[in-house]
Amino acid sequence: MSAPQQRLATEREVADWMALTPRQLADLRRAGQGPRHIALTAKAIRYAWADVYAYAQRRRELVSG
C-alpha cells in the first residue's frame, strides 16, 4: 500500500507561514529546534505541512502552559 500524496512545502513557504525569515527557519533547523524537515539534497529542504502544524501546536502548548 502506498502512502497518500502530500505536497511538500518549501523553506520559504514555511518561513512565511511562521512569520520568520528563511534564515531564521534554517537556524532553528540547524539547532534541532524547528519543525521536522526532509533534506532532498543539502540545499533542497522541504517540510510536510502536517509536521509544521504539529510543531506550531507543540510551541503553542509550551507557551500557554
QUIGIZI-V840024 format. One record per residue. N is the residue number from 1. RES is the residue in three letters. NEAR is the number of other C-alpha atoms within 8 Angstrom. D_FIRST is the distance of its C-alpha to the first C-alpha in Angstrom with 1 decimal. Layout:
N	RES	NEAR	D_FIRST
N	RES	NEAR	D_FIRST
This chain:
1	MET	2	0.0
2	SER	3	3.8
3	ALA	4	6.8
4	PRO	4	9.3
5	GLN	4	12.2
6	GLN	5	15.2
7	ARG	5	18.5
8	LEU	8	20.1
9	ALA	10	23.8
10	THR	9	26.6
11	GLU	11	29.2
12	ARG	8	31.7
13	GLU	8	29.7
14	VAL	11	29.1
15	ALA	13	32.7
16	ASP	10	34.0
17	TRP	7	32.0
18	MET	6	33.3
19	ALA	6	36.8
20	LEU	10	37.0
21	THR	9	37.8
22	PRO	10	35.2
23	ARG	7	37.5
24	GLN	9	37.4
25	LEU	12	33.6
26	ALA	8	33.6
27	ASP	8	36.3
28	LEU	10	34.2
29	ARG	11	31.2
30	ARG	7	33.6
31	ALA	7	35.0
32	GLY	6	31.6
33	GLN	7	32.3
34	GLY	9	30.2
35	PRO	10	26.7
36	ARG	9	23.9
37	HIS	10	23.5
38	ILE	8	21.6
39	ALA	9	24.0
40	LEU	8	22.8
41	THR	6	26.3
42	ALA	6	29.5
43	LYS	6	30.4
44	ALA	7	27.2
45	ILE	12	26.1
46	ARG	12	23.5
47	TYR	15	22.6
48	ALA	13	19.7
49	TRP	8	21.7
50	ALA	6	20.3
51	ASP	11	21.8
52	VAL	12	25.0
53	TYR	8	25.4
54	ALA	9	24.8
55	TYR	11	27.4
56	ALA	8	29.8
57	GLN	8	29.5
58	ARG	8	30.2
59	ARG	8	33.2
60	ARG	8	34.4
61	GLU	8	34.4
62	LEU	7	36.2
63	VAL	6	38.8
64	SER	5	39.4
65	GLY	4	39.6
